[in-house]
Structures are given as C-alpha cells and as structure tokens.
Amino acid sequence: MSSQEIRKSFLNFFNSKNHHIVSSSPIIVKDDPSLMFTNAGMNQFKNIFLGNSKSKTNRLVNSQKCLRVSGKHNDLEEVGVDTYHHTMFEMLGNWSFGDYFKESAISYAWEFLTEILKINKENLYVTVFEGDRKDGLEKDYDSLNIWKKYIDESRILNGTKKDNFWEMGEHGPCGPCSEIHIDLRDELEKQKIRGSLLVNKDHPLVIEIWNLVFIEFNRKANGNLELLPEKHVDTGMGFERLCMVVQNVKSNYDTDIFLKLITSIEKISGLKYKKNSQIDIAFRVIADHVRAVSFSIADGQLPSNNGAGYVIRRILRRAIRYGYSFLDLNKPFIFLLVDELSKQMGEFYPEIYNQKDLIKKIIEDEEKAFLKTLKKGLVLLDSLINSSKKNTISGEKVFKLYDTYGFPIDLTKLIVKEKNMTIDLEEFEKFMQIQKSKSKDSAEIKLNDWVEIEKNLIAEDFKHNQPLQQKIKINRYRSIVDNNSEYYQLVFNKTPFYPQGGGQLGDTGIIKSNTESVDIFDTKKESNLVMHFTKKLPDLQSNEFQAIVNSEARKSSSLNHTATHLLHYALKIILGSHVKQKGSMVNPNYLRFDFSHTSKLSNDELSEVETFVNKLIDKSIDLNEQNDVPYKDAIDSGACSLFSEKYGDRVRIITFGDSKELCGGTHANNTSDLWYFKIISESSVASGIRRIEAITGDKVKRYFKSQEKVLYDLNKKLKYPKDFNSSIDLMISENLRLNQEIKKLKKYQIQNYIITLNNEIEQREKLSLLIKNLDLDPSSLKNILFEFGKKNNSFLGILGTSINGKTTIMCYVSKDLLPKLNLDASKIIDIITNKYGGNGGGQKFFAVHGGNKPKQLDNILSYVKKHIDYE
C-alpha cells in the first residue's frame, strides 16, 4: 500500500465506525500560550478535554500535521541520526468524547492493524499502566483484561508512569495509556532475545506504533488527581512509522513518504544514499527538515530571530549546514525540493501546493543569508585558531561565535579537529547553561488552579453587536505568577470584551462594583474561555459588577480592522491575485498588514493603493455581516480565508462592497467611519513578504496636524520664503557643495599628517614602525595607514583615536612582512582584546579594535608596542 492509501484506509475505517473526519489544524498554534507548535493530534480538541466546550459529535478521526523539536526522543540534534524520529510528522488519531472507552478503543485498534492492514499478530506487543503508589493509582486491570481477548498474556507488558500515564501538562486532563509496539527484527534476531525485553528500550526495530490514552482524571496544581465528569479516548499513531511497517522496510526514510525527496537530493548532490553513514545522516536531516520548514511557512510562520520563527530558522539552518558540511553543497539547494514535496503532499494538504512558490522563495533567501554567515564564520574561526597560543581554543570565544554569529558548534568542532586542536567544551557548556537559564527564567510562568465562584454559572462566549457596558458576574478566576509578577485571569458569565484574535488585540476597560473599580488590561481567549486580565483581584463578596469596555480604543481598533480588509482587497486589485494575507496586527493606534509579494512597492503603487482605499471610504459602504454560515457555503460564495487559520463548521462573513472575508473581529458600521486611510510605511518582513503599516480616523488627523507643524517650523527657519521648494533645493545643493569642500580639506589634512608622521616612523632592522594616537576620525586613520603601506613594503602601523567615549585602534601590516616576520594584524589586535576587552577582528594585513576606554588609549598603544614579536 502507498502512504496515501494507508492514510485513506485509516480515515475510512473509523468513518465506518461513525467517526466524523476532521481536517488537520495548522502546525502553528495561535491561541494556546503553552504551545508554539501543534505537537499532537489532540491539541485542537484541548478545549473539549478541559470541559470548556462541547464537541458537536462524540467521535472524531483525522490525520494531524505535527512538529516536535524537544522532549522525549525529539531533541533536534538527534533527528536524522536514527531512522525513525522526525521534526515534522503526521499523527493519525481517533477520539471519543464521553462516548466509548477502553473496550471499543482497544477493539478498533486491533481490528485496524490486524484485519485491515493484515499486520502479523505475532509481531505485536502491548503495554498497560502498572499503577503508581504515589498517586494512589492501581494497575489498569480493565485494559489488561480486554487485551487478553486478543493477544497472549506474555505479550502484555507492564508500563511505568513515565511511559504509560499520559498528562497534558503539569496540570490538566490525564490518564493511563496502553501502547501497541511491533517487533520488526528478522527471525534470527528474535531467537537471540525476546522482543518483550526490547519494548521501550530505544531499539530501532522494536518500536511503538500506537498509543491509546484513556483520559479520566484531572491533575490539579497541587499535584492531586480528581475524576473527570466524563471519560474520553485520545489515540495517536505515527503515520511514518505505520507506513514503514506496512511497506515492510526497516526505516521510515525507506518509505514512499521520503524516497522521492531522497532521490531528488541524490540528483542535486551527485551522491548516493546508503553508501556512507555520515552522508546518510545528511540525506535524512535534509529530507526531514524541508518538510517541517515548508509546512510551517505554509501555515504562516516565517523564519525569524524569536519564538516559533527562531525554531523554524534553526531547523532550516541545520539542514543547510548538513548539506554544506557533508554533501559539499555551498549554494542554495533546499528550495529545489519543495516542488517534489508539494507533488507528494499537496493533494491531502492543499496549502503546501497552493503556496509552493512563496515557500521556495523564502527558503532560497534564507539559504543565501545563512551561507554568507557560514563563510563569515569560517573567517572568524580561522582567526580564532590562528590567534590561539595553545592547542585548546577558548570555550567562551567559541560560544560567542555560536551565539553572536550563529556559527554551528558541531561545524566548529569538525574544523578544529581537522587542525589537530580541541575546544574547551566545559567552558562552552558553562556559557550555554547561563544562556539557557536566562531563557528559562524569562519563560517561567506558574499557573494556579481555577477557583470557581458559582459552579452553576455558565461562561458565555463573546458575542458581536452587544452593548459595551453590561452587568456581569465572575464565574471563576486564577492567579498567575510570571517573573515574580502576579496577575489574575477572570472569566465572566457573559462579556462585552472582545478577546484577542484574528490579529486584533483584546479589549481593555474596567469592571466596577459599588465599592471599587478594577482595570482590565487585556482580554484573550484560551481553551475556549474568554479571560480578562487584571493586576488586582476584585472583592467577590457580592459578585455583581458592571463591565465597561474602553469605547474609544474599541472604536479605533474596529476602524483599523476594517481598513485591513479594504487594504487586502486593494492590493489584490492593484498588484494581482497572487497577493495573500500573511499576518496582521490591529490595535487602537495603527494597523499592520503582511502580504505575499516579491518586490518593494514603488511610491506610485503605494499612492495608488492609498487612493483606492480612500475611494472605498468615500463611497460610504455599509457593513454586511453574516453569522453562522456553513464554512463550505462561505468559501463557495467567494469569501477569502487564510491557510494559517483553523475554521469551525460555521463561520462569520464580513463584507464591504466587493471585499468579502471570513472574520471574527470587530468592524466599522460604514467605511466612511474611517475618515481617511494613510500609509505610514512599507517594508520587507521576509523574502516574498511585504508589510504595510497605516492609520485611520483621528490618528490621521493628528498625523496631518503634526506634518502641518513640521512645515510651519521649516518655513519659519527658512524665514518664510516665497518659493518653499526652491529654498529646500538650494539648501541641499549648498550642503553637497560644503561636503565636497570638507572632503578636500580632509584629504589635505591627511597629506599634512603623512608628511609629519613620516618623521616619526621608527626604522628597525626588519621593518618600519609607526604607533600613534591621533585626533582624527577612523576613516582618516585607515587612509593614512594604507598610504604608508603603498610606499613602504616593510611597514607596520598601529593608529588609535577616541571619539565620543569610543576608541578605535587600527593595525596595518605590509604584505611583504606577512611571510617574512610572520606578523598578523588580527593577532596583534587580539593582544589588545585579550588584555583590555572590547571587540576586534579582521584579516592578516588589516584589523580593527573597538573599545570604550579613551583615557587608557595611550597605555593600550604602549602595551601593544611592548608585546609585539618583531623578530
């Protein structure tokens, strides 16, 4: 069976058991602060497990795209080293919400594996939870007795809490699980050692394929367990592993999921897979990572320097590095694999096919940028090796190379080993741990248990078109400690506050009672609950409050949100249908809109877009809002949707004339409410992604007023000229003329310095030496050094200057001295850096040091003069 057929058979099997097939949610998580990426099939159903929402059907099945780069067996640096772990993978899963439990879950799993897929029963083992005394839990005898109906008891193994008790997090829904393992070894190996002894022992051919989780408990913040009101089933089966089993191969990478990608890498590199173990690892890393990066970009996450974007950049750079180090690929190549990936996965995941050109462009530009970093890093590493007086290189400096310049540690290790040198890895790890502890401290958040005020009080969702002031009661609250700062999340029985979503920031405002007023500084939706953030816990004795939204902020956000829709429509009309929204941010002050487009917008294009939007504003188009529309009907009607969003079965459509989008945000009632739309900036976010920032309404009025004041002040400074433009042109022309004069004077000044300094050069036996502190700018120092270098083949010059508390020291070594005396400008600069700190680097013939000790400049120059080896 092909991988496509295997996936289809799984979905069809459970569909025949009355399970509703649901689509995969995006791989990027937007509404759960505890996750960056979807790491399991159950993530999109978390609200149901928590009891915060009800499923419309009690039985579901899907194939979910997931990403894992940490946790058990999922350290990024290990992916590709073995043949069965991945960053991006698909998880096949079936769920029961308060419907069937252990009996049916086990029966369905056994039937699918042994009867539908015809997997040999004699190769299967199962594990059951052995119990845990600390939690007061006995062995899962229910699962044990059910499994006895299908499999010999010798193949039913006890599992520890670590392996056989699933938990959502430190607290929340949890329960025992039963894993199904398979032994894929040949008969000879099986005779040597029983498969039961290798289960959960990280053997590459004795592996877990399916985990059946029976969720029946809730873990409280204090660690105690309580029974849930309903019992649920959550199962997960690795699609890639299942394909390996069904297709009768020994590695996930030998399945048809990866083979075509590996064949493409063979063609690009000219090398063969399975000929060299290190090259094989590189093939696996690249084949795995291109999937993770491509799916993440398709779901709206661009590579960047923080958060989820940083993880994606790390994954991509690891693939580039393996290609560079082991396949000798020093030009962009990973982007070329996207076409093959989209052919293979595009039918089931259309987002990967529809956005393949954008994905290719972003990956190619990331490759170009990192290859430049690698080349720069190699120069810096070479300088580090050459300046090292011992065979061991400083771990601190290697860490700086890694942390500041992004140069991979394992590549550093490889190059240093080739030079018969070592790295002080203990010191390197010390600095790594300092960095990790800083990150951990900054991310440390403690969530306390919810405190219910009125158990029978139902918490309603936010509803549009309701008053901004309402009488409310507090349903529940919890305290959160974040970096030693405490705040509270409040859930109301109903709310006028819009929670952050669709790029629009959450409402602010107050709740007040007869005795107090408490600020609401943010509103967010998490686990299907609208949470109101406050720094103070209200007095809950009466539990009757007036909730009041900041109406001015809400109005401004609504105007800006409407503007993003009009802007999106304008960009499609003016630039072309290729324009797709790639992100947005709407707050009361301004709007930000990211979209796919390959080039910078010209001034004429920006002016045309702005004019187009303002014409829509002038037309006074009414808002047409349609609620509770079936998703398919909405798409068929022409409404725009985003690949990076997971929509429900029923959606809301916002229409202004020909602009029609699926949207849950707040909007103007009429386009004329925006008053005017003004673009403030246009820039690049990433390759193929542009960003426009703009303002509307009162903010535009203030902007125009500020510009008017700028013009007034300029007029005043120019003494109110008759022709303002001509006066500015004349000033620019005069400024250019004066700059030319300054350049001439500088050149003349340098020539005079050269004449004067020529008499101060020390003539030594093998070289001419000049070391001097000069009151000049750095560019003049460089010019003087290079002028002396042209005239004298044995010149060594070190010049320093200090400006605004900063020092610059430059070292020049004539090229004839490099082999003759083995002098090296970068090593001379290292003498200064090692003694006085600061930053330094360069090449053998010219290097620069930067510091902040101007009072010590003369001492520094004296010190370096004494410590140069002139012989």
FIBA-36502 format. One record per residue (C-alpha): z, y, x; residue number from 1. Coordinates in steps of 0.1 Angstrom, whole numbers. Example, Ala and Ser with C-alpha at 12.3 -4.5 7.8 and 13.67 -1.06 7.14 Angstrom:
      Z      Y      X    k
     78    -45    123    1
     71    -11    137    2
***
This chain:
      Z      Y      X    k
      0      0      0    1
     -7     35     12    2
     20     61     13    3
      5     79    -17    4
      6     46    -37    5
     42     39    -27    6
     54     73    -38    7
     35     69    -71    8
     49     34    -77    9
     84     47    -73   10
     79     76    -98   11
     61     54   -123   12
     87     26   -121   13
    116     50   -130   14
     94     68   -155   15
     91     34   -173   16
    129     33   -173   17
    129     66   -193   18
    134     89   -163   19
    117    123   -166   20
     97    131   -134   21
    106    165   -120   22
     88    183    -92   23
    104    189    -57   24
    123    221    -53   25
    114    244    -24   26
    126    233     11   27
    142    267     15   28
    174    273     -5   29
    178    307    -20   30
    207    305    -45   31
    233    285    -26   32
    251    302      3   33
    264    269     16   34
    228    257     25   35
    198    271     44   36
    175    242     36   37
    172    215      9   38
    188    185     27   39
    189    160     -1   40
    173    153    -35   41
    205    162    -53   42
    206    198    -42   43
    186    211    -72   44
    210    193    -96   45
    242    206    -79   46
    250    227   -110   47
    250    196   -132   48
    273    177   -109   49
    296    207   -108   50
    297    208   -146   51
    283    243   -147   52
    251    234   -166   53
    237    205   -187   54
    205    186   -180   55
    180    186   -208   56
    175    149   -201   57
    201    125   -187   58
    176    105   -165   59
    155    121   -138   60
    134    110   -108   61
    115    128    -81   62
    103    130    -45   63
    120    159    -28   64
    109    175      5   65
    140    179     27   66
    149    194     61   67
    178    184     83   68
    184    197    119   69
    221    188    122   70
    247    163    111   71
    248    125    114   72
    218    113    134   73
    200    146    129   74
    205    167    160   75
    172    185    165   76
    171    175    202   77
    172    138    192   78
    142    139    168   79
    112    122    183   80
    133    103    209   81
    137     74    184   82
    112     62    159   83
    129     67    126   84
    146    101    124   85
    129    134    113   86
    135    170    107   87
    113    172     75   88
    113    141     53   89
    108    132     17   90
    137    117     -3   91
    129     95    -33   92
    157     97    -58   93
    167     88    -93   94
    196    104   -112   95
    218     96   -142   96
    239    124   -156   97
    266    108   -177   98
    243     80   -188   99
    240     47   -169  100
    263     39   -139  101
    267     12   -113  102
    253    -17   -132  103
    219     -2   -140  104
    217     17   -108  105
    220    -14    -87  106
    198    -34   -111  107
    170     -8   -109  108
    171     -6    -71  109
    170    -44    -67  110
    141    -47    -92  111
    120    -20    -75  112
    125    -33    -40  113
    121    -70    -46  114
     98    -72    -76  115
     76    -41    -75  116
     74    -38    -37  117
     79    -75    -30  118
    103    -69     -1  119
    118   -102     12  120
    153   -105     -2  121
    164   -125     29  122
    160    -93     50  123
    183    -72     28  124
    220    -64     32  125
    242    -41     11  126
    274    -23     17  127
    302    -14     -6  128
    331     10     -2  129
    361     -8     13  130
    387     17     -1  131
    408     43     16  132
    446     43     17  133
    450     80     24  134
    430     89     -7  135
    447     62    -27  136
    413     45    -34  137
    409      8    -37  138
    378    -12    -28  139
    348     -8    -50  140
    351    -42    -67  141
    328    -31    -95  142
    298    -27    -71  143
    308    -59    -53  144
    308    -80    -84  145
    275    -65    -96  146
    258    -72    -62  147
    270   -108    -64  148
    245   -113    -92  149
    216   -105    -69  150
    225   -113    -33  151
    246   -138    -14  152
    281   -125     -8  153
    276   -130     30  154
    251   -102     28  155
    276    -78     10  156
    295    -59     37  157
    325    -36     36  158
    318      1     44  159
    342     27     57  160
    349     60     41  161
    327     76     67  162
    297     55     57  163
    304     46     21  164
    321     76      4  165
    297    105     -3  166
    310    140     -6  167
    291    172    -14  168
    311    193     10  169
    348    199     19  170
    354    200    -18  171
    335    193    -50  172
    320    162    -66  173
    322    129    -47  174
    324     92    -50  175
    318     58    -34  176
    283     47    -25  177
    265     15    -19  178
    238     14      8  179
    209    -10     10  180
    199    -20     45  181
    170    -40     58  182
    166    -61     90  183
    130    -58    103  184
    135    -78    135  185
    114   -108    143  186
    129   -143    137  187
    137   -149    174  188
    159   -117    175  189
    175   -127    142  190
    186   -160    157  191
    203   -143    186  192
    225   -121    165  193
    231   -118    127  194
    218    -88    110  195
    251    -82     93  196
    266    -73    128  197
    240    -46    133  198
    243    -27    100  199
    253      9    106  200
    251      3    144  201
    221     26    150  202
    198     -4    156  203
    162      9    152  204
    151    -21    132  205
    182    -27    111  206
    183      5     90  207
    195     19     58  208
    167     25     33  209
    185     34      0  210
    219     50     -8  211
    233     46    -43  212
    260     72    -49  213
    284     69    -78  214
    299    103    -85  215
    331    100   -104  216
    356    123    -85  217
    361    159    -77  218
    377    168    -43  219
    399    199    -47  220
    405    225    -20  221
    439    209    -11  222
    422    175     -5  223
    433    158    -37  224
    409    138    -59  225
    406    141    -96  226
    384    122   -120  227
    353    140   -134  228
    349    141   -172  229
    315    123   -168  230
    302     98   -142  231
    269    103   -125  232
    244     84   -103  233
    227    101    -74  234
    204     79    -52  235
    184     87    -22  236
    158     67     -3  237
    139     79     28  238
    102     78     19  239
     91     75     55  240
    113     45     62  241
    103     28     30  242
     66     32     40  243
     75     16     74  244
     90    -14     56  245
     62    -18     30  246
     34    -13     56  247
     50    -38     79  248
     52    -17    110  249
     81    -11    134  250
     82     27    134  251
     79     55    108  252
     54     71    131  253
     31     40    128  254
     28     45     90  255
     -2     63     75  256
     21     94     70  257
     19    101    107  258
    -10     82    122  259
    -38    107    114  260
    -17    135    128  261
    -11    115    160  262
    -48    107    162  263
    -55    145    160  264
    -30    151    188  265
    -48    124    209  266
    -81    142    204  267
    -67    176    213  268
    -48    164    244  269
    -72    137    256  270
    -42    114    260  271
    -33     81    242  272
     -3     73    221  273
     18     43    233  274
      7     45    269  275
     37     64    283  276
     72     67    269  277
     77    104    276  278
     42    112    263  279
     50     91    232  280
     81    112    225  281
     60    144    228  282
     35    130    202  283
     63    122    178  284
     80    155    182  285
     48    174    175  286
     38    152    146  287
     72    156    130  288
     77    193    137  289
     43    205    124  290
     53    191     90  291
     87    209     90  292
     73    242    100  293
     43    241     77  294
     63    232     46  295
     89    259     54  296
     62    286     58  297
     45    274     25  298
     79    278      8  299
     83    314     20  300
    103    311     52  301
     87    327     82  302
     98    321    118  303
    123    348    129  304
    153    355    150  305
    181    349    125  306
    192    325     98  307
    167    299     84  308
    139    317    102  309
    156    311    136  310
    158    274    128  311
    121    272    120  312
    113    291    152  313
    134    267    172  314
    116    237    157  315
     82    251    164  316
     91    261    199  317
    104    227    206  318
     70    212    196  319
     52    238    218  320
     74    230    247  321
     68    193    245  322
     30    199    244  323
     33    223    273  324
     56    201    295  325
     42    166    288  326
      7    169    274  327
     -4    198    296  328
    -13    219    266  329
     -9    255    277  330
    -30    271    248  331
    -22    272    211  332
    -29    238    195  333
     -3    230    168  334
    -20    252    143  335
    -51    229    145  336
    -30    201    130  337
    -25    220     97  338
    -59    211     83  339
    -51    173     86  340
    -16    178     72  341
    -30    197     42  342
    -56    170     35  343
    -29    143     36  344
     -1    161     16  345
    -20    187     -4  346
    -26    166    -35  347
     11    159    -42  348
     23    193    -27  349
     -5    218    -35  350
     14    247    -19  351
      6    232     16  352
    -32    231      8  353
    -34    264    -10  354
    -17    283     19  355
    -31    264     49  356
    -50    294     63  357
    -19    315     63  358
      2    287     78  359
    -23    283    105  360
    -24    320    113  361
     14    323    115  362
     18    291    137  363
    -10    302    161  364
      5    336    167  365
     40    321    172  366
     24    297    197  367
      7    326    216  368
     40    346    217  369
     61    316    230  370
     36    306    256  371
     39    341    270  372
     77    337    270  373
     73    304    289  374
     51    320    315  375
     76    349    319  376
    105    324    321  377
     88    304    348  378
     85    336    370  379
    122    344    363  380
    132    308    371  381
    112    308    403  382
    131    340    413  383
    164    323    404  384
    155    292    425  385
    143    313    455  386
    174    336    455  387
    199    307    453  388
    216    301    486  389
    229    267    476  390
    212    236    460  391
    231    243    428  392
    219    271    405  393
    245    291    386  394
    250    278    351  395
    257    314    339  396
    223    325    351  397
    205    295    335  398
    224    303    303  399
    211    339    304  400
    176    326    309  401
    181    304    278  402
    199    329    257  403
    181    362    265  404
    146    350    272  405
    145    318    250  406
    136    296    280  407
    144    260    271  408
    172    244    291  409
    155    210    294  410
    124    226    309  411
    147    244    334  412
    163    210    342  413
    129    195    348  414
    117    222    371  415
    150    224    391  416
    149    187    396  417
    114    189    410  418
    127    214    436  419
    155    188    445  420
    181    212    432  421
    207    209    404  422
    222    232    378  423
    259    239    373  424
    258    223    339  425
    296    225    334  426
    293    263    337  427
    263    264    314  428
    281    244    288  429
    311    267    290  430
    289    297    281  431
    271    276    254  432
    305    268    238  433
    315    305    239  434
    284    314    220  435
    288    286    195  436
    325    295    189  437
    314    331    182  438
    288    319    157  439
    313    295    141  440
    339    323    138  441
    314    347    122  442
    304    320     97  443
    339    307     89  444
    344    310     51  445
    373    295     32  446
    367    288     -5  447
    398    282    -26  448
    398    262    -58  449
    388    278    -91  450
    417    289   -113  451
    409    286   -149  452
    424    313   -172  453
    412    300   -206  454
    399    264   -204  455
    381    266   -238  456
    363    298   -229  457
    326    292   -223  458
    309    313   -195  459
    276    326   -208  460
    246    334   -186  461
    233    369   -181  462
    211    380   -210  463
    185    408   -209  464
    184    437   -233  465
    221    440   -239  466
    244    470   -236  467
    256    479   -201  468
    292    481   -214  469
    308    451   -231  470
    343    437   -239  471
    348    406   -218  472
    374    380   -208  473
    378    364   -174  474
    370    327   -176  475
    381    317   -141  476
    385    331   -106  477
    388    320    -70  478
    397    337    -38  479
    375    336     -6  480
    386    343     29  481
    357    355     51  482
    366    365     87  483
    402    373     77  484
    390    395     49  485
    399    383     13  486
    379    390    -18  487
    376    374    -53  488
    349    359    -74  489
    354    364   -111  490
    335    345   -139  491
    334    362   -174  492
    329    347   -208  493
    298    369   -210  494
    284    396   -187  495
    263    427   -187  496
    260    425   -149  497
    226    413   -135  498
    232    387   -107  499
    211    389    -76  500
    178    371    -80  501
    140    375    -77  502
    145    399    -47  503
    166    423    -69  504
    202    429    -57  505
    230    423    -81  506
    246    450   -102  507
    277    469    -93  508
    302    486   -116  509
    338    483   -128  510
    359    463   -152  511
    389    482   -167  512
    418    475   -189  513
    444    498   -204  514
    463    498   -171  515
    438    496   -143  516
    402    498   -131  517
    387    473   -106  518
    354    478    -87  519
    327    451    -89  520
    309    455    -56  521
    283    427    -60  522
    271    402    -86  523
    255    368    -76  524
    246    336    -93  525
    258    304    -77  526
    259    269    -91  527
    247    283   -124  528
    277    307   -127  529
    274    345   -127  530
    300    356   -101  531
    314    391    -99  532
    328    401    -65  533
    359    423    -62  534
    384    431    -35  535
    413    431    -59  536
    424    405    -85  537
    429    422   -118  538
    461    419   -138  539
    453    389   -161  540
    483    391   -185  541
    462    404   -214  542
    428    392   -201  543
    409    418   -221  544
    386    441   -201  545
    357    465   -206  546
    329    456   -182  547
    308    487   -172  548
    276    484   -152  549
    267    513   -128  550
    239    525   -151  551
    222    548   -125  552
    220    521    -99  553
    207    496   -126  554
    180    521   -137  555
    168    528   -102  556
    167    490    -94  557
    147    484   -126  558
    122    511   -117  559
    117    497    -82  560
    114    462    -96  561
     86    473   -120  562
     70    491    -90  563
     68    458    -71  564
     48    442    -99  565
     24    472   -101  566
     21    472    -63  567
     13    435    -62  568
    -14    440    -88  569
    -29    470    -70  570
    -30    451    -37  571
    -49    422    -53  572
    -74    446    -68  573
    -80    467    -37  574
    -76    442     -8  575
    -87    410    -26  576
    -74    379    -44  577
    -61    364    -12  578
    -31    387    -14  579
      0    366    -23  580
     36    379    -26  581
     57    365      3  582
     90    382     -4  583
    106    413    -18  584
    138    432    -19  585
    147    456    -47  586
    178    479    -47  587
    186    513    -62  588
    174    532    -31  589
    140    516    -23  590
    117    486    -27  591
    103    463      0  592
     73    441     -7  593
     59    414     17  594
     24    400     12  595
     -2    379     29  596
    -29    400     46  597
    -44    396     80  598
    -47    432     92  599
    -29    465     91  600
    -37    487     61  601
    -56    518     70  602
    -45    552     58  603
    -73    552     33  604
    -63    518     20  605
    -26    529     17  606
    -37    561     -1  607
    -59    540    -25  608
    -30    516    -33  609
     -7    545    -39  610
    -32    563    -61  611
    -39    531    -81  612
     -2    525    -88  613
      3    562    -99  614
    -26    559   -123  615
     -8    530   -139  616
     23    551   -141  617
      3    580   -157  618
    -11    556   -183  619
     24    552   -198  620
     21    514   -202  621
     48    497   -223  622
     67    467   -210  623
     56    434   -228  624
     84    409   -223  625
     81    373   -234  626
    111    350   -232  627
    115    312   -234  628
     78    305   -227  629
     68    269   -217  630
     60    270   -179  631
     26    254   -183  632
     16    279   -211  633
     27    308   -189  634
      6    296   -160  635
    -24    289   -182  636
    -21    325   -196  637
    -27    338   -161  638
      8    348   -151  639
     15    350   -114  640
     41    326    -99  641
     55    321    -64  642
     53    288    -45  643
     87    295    -30  644
    104    296    -64  645
    116    266    -85  646
    110    275   -121  647
    126    258   -151  648
    107    242   -180  649
    108    276   -198  650
    102    310   -182  651
    101    347   -188  652
     68    367   -185  653
     68    404   -176  654
     35    422   -185  655
     24    458   -178  656
    -12    460   -188  657
    -32    436   -167  658
     -2    429   -144  659
     15    396   -156  660
     42    378   -136  661
     69    352   -141  662
    101    372   -135  663
    138    372   -143  664
    146    407   -131  665
    153    440   -149  666
    124    464   -156  667
    114    498   -169  668
    105    500   -205  669
     74    520   -197  670
     55    527   -165  671
     60    565   -170  672
     97    560   -163  673
     88    555   -126  674
     77    592   -125  675
     59    586    -91  676
     53    559    -66  677
     54    568    -29  678
     48    545      1  679
     72    553     29  680
     60    527     55  681
     36    498     61  682
     43    473     89  683
     39    437    101  684
     66    411     94  685
     48    382    110  686
     13    371    117  687
     -7    374     85  688
     23    390     66  689
     24    428     59  690
     53    448     45  691
     52    479     23  692
     84    500     17  693
     83    525    -12  694
    104    547    -35  695
    101    557    -71  696
    117    582    -96  697
    145    605    -84  698
    142    592    -48  699
    106    605    -47  700
    118    639    -60  701
    143    640    -32  702
    117    629     -7  703
     93    656    -18  704
    122    682    -16  705
    130    671     20  706
     94    673     30  707
     92    708     15  708
    122    718     36  709
    106    704     67  710
     75    725     61  711
     96    756     53  712
    116    752     86  713
     84    747    106  714
     69    778     90  715
    100    797     99  716
     99    785    135  717
     62    794    138  718
     70    829    123  719
     51    822     91  720
     15    820    105  721
    -14    828     82  722
    -31    795     92  723
     -4    768     95  724
    -28    740    106  725
    -44    762    133  726
    -10    771    147  727
      1    735    149  728
    -33    726    166  729
    -27    754    191  730
      8    742    199  731
     -4    706    205  732
    -32    719    228  733
     -7    741    247  734
     17    711    250  735
    -11    690    265  736
    -20    717    290  737
     16    721    301  738
     19    683    306  739
    -11    683    328  740
      5    711    348  741
     37    691    351  742
     17    661    364  743
      1    683    390  744
     35    697    401  745
     49    662    403  746
     21    650    424  747
     26    680    447  748
     63    673    448  749
     58    637    457  750
     34    647    485  751
     61    670    499  752
     87    643    497  753
     64    619    515  754
     60    644    544  755
     98    650    545  756
    107    613    542  757
     82    603    568  758
    105    618    594  759
    135    598    581  760
    119    563    584  761
    138    541    609  762
    114    524    633  763
    128    489    640  764
    114    462    662  765
     95    444    635  766
     94    469    606  767
     97    505    593  768
    128    510    571  769
    135    537    546  770
    166    536    524  771
    174    568    504  772
    190    583    473  773
    166    608    458  774
    168    632    428  775
    136    620    412  776
    125    601    381  777
    119    563    385  778
     81    566    383  779
     81    590    412  780
    102    566    433  781
     76    539    426  782
     47    562    436  783
     64    572    469  784
     71    535    478  785
     35    524    471  786
     21    554    490  787
     41    544    521  788
     31    508    516  789
     -6    517    516  790
     -3    534    550  791
     22    510    567  792
     17    472    568  793
     53    467    580  794
     71    489    556  795
    104    481    538  796
    116    507    514  797
    146    509    491  798
    149    541    470  799
    175    549    443  800
    181    576    417  801
    205    583    389  802
    196    599    356  803
    220    604    325  804
    245    579    339  805
    220    552    346  806
    209    541    381  807
    176    527    392  808
    170    511    426  809
    135    500    437  810
    126    478    466  811
     92    475    482  812
     81    450    509  813
     47    453    526  814
     27    421    521  815
     25    416    558  816
     63    413    560  817
     65    386    534  818
     54    357    557  819
     64    375    590  820
    101    380    583  821
    104    360    551  822
    116    392    533  823
    116    391    495  824
    121    422    473  825
    136    402    444  826
    162    386    467  827
    171    420    481  828
    177    432    445  829
    197    401    439  830
    221    412    467  831
    228    443    446  832
    231    424    413  833
    255    398    427  834
    278    424    442  835
    276    453    417  836
    263    437    385  837
    236    452    364  838
    201    438    358  839
    174    431    383  840
    142    412    389  841
    106    414    400  842
     82    399    425  843
     84    393    462  844
     68    426    471  845
     83    448    445  846
    115    445    424  847
    138    468    404  848
    176    470    397  849
    191    488    368  850
    228    497    366  851
    253    522    353  852
    274    532    384  853
    258    565    395  854
    289    575    416  855
    285    544    437  856
    248    547    443  857
    252    558    480  858
    277    530    486  859
    253    505    470  860
    225    516    493  861
    247    514    523  862
    259    479    513  863
    224    465    508  864
    213    480    542  865
    241    461    560  866
    233    428    542  867
    195    425    546  868
    184    399    571  869
    158    419    591  870
    151    392    616  871
***
